[in-house]
Amino acid sequence: MKESYENEILFPKISSSTGMDIILEFTYTGSIKEESLNKDIIESFRAANYFQLLELREFIIKTIKTTNYTNNYSPELLFKAVNIRRYILLNLLVLAVATIPLNKYY
């Protein structure tokens, strides 16, 4: 196996170290600090999805629903999430963006 003679393992679906940091924190502690998700919540969701960590995925969705993400960051999150094939997250972000008044950004 390639991993036996190389010093690192690459995960092609995870594009930043933030996602791996979240996965490692969750794997070792069984929980995640909400402030850890502030760095890149979409990448964290993508990593949780890649490793099939359903509990972490649900926590991320709950965090998006209950925090100020929907009011302040929904357009940016939606832009980042377009390539994710998990419709739960996409639908949540689309609904949040749909409730933002159009004149807010002008």
N, C-alpha and C positions, 0 to 999 in steps of 0.2 A: 504494500500500500504506500502511496505517495507520502502520507502523513508520517510514516515511520522514519523517513530520512530527511524530512524538511523541518525547519524550525517553527513554521507557522502553518495554520490551517486557514484556508480562505473559504468564506461563505459568500457565493456570488450574489445572493439575494439581499445581502445586508451591505449597504453602501457607506455606513459610518460606524465609528467606534461607539457612538452613543447607543445605538441599538444593542450592540454586544454587551455594553456596560449594564444596561437594563436587564438583559437576559441573565447575566452572571449574578447580579444582585438578587434577582427573583429566584434563581436556581439555588443559591446558597442560603438565602434567608427565608424563602417562602413568602416574602412580601416585597413591596416596593414603596419607597417614599414618593408621595405625590409630586414633590418638588423636583425629583429626578426626571419626571416626565416632561417638565417644562423645556428641556433642552431641544428635544425633537420627538414629539409625541407620535407623529406619523411613522417615523423610522422605527420607533419602539413597537408600534402596532405591527409593522411589517415583519420585524424580527420575531415577535411573539407568534405571529401567524406561521412563519417559516419553520419554527421549532414546535409548532402545534401546542403551545402553552395556552390552553383555553381559559384558564383562570386569569392569567395576565391579560389576555385579549379583552375579557369581560371587564376587568378593572379599568383598562384604558378607555373603553367605551363609556363606562360609568363616569370616569373622570371628565371626559369631554362633555357629557350630558349635564353634569352638576356644577361645573366650574364656569368661569367667565369665557372659556374658549368660544362658545357659540356666539357670544356677542362681539368679541374683539378679533378673533382669529379665523373664523369660519372660512372666509374666501381664500386665505393663504393655505389653510389646512386642506381645503377641497382641491386646490391647485396641486398640492403635493400628493394627494391621495388618489389621483385619477388612475394611476397604474395598479392600484390594489384591486384585487378581484373579490374582495369581501364586501358584499353589498350592504351589510349592516352599517359599516362605518361610512360608506359613501352616501347611503340614504340619510343617515343622521346629519352629515355635513350639508347635504343638499337642502334638507329641511331647515337647517339653521340659517343658511345663506338666503333662502327664500323669505325669511322673516325680517331680514335687514332692509330698512328703507333705502331706496335707490339714491336718495340725495345725501346719505351719510358720507359718501366718499367724494362729494363734489364741493 
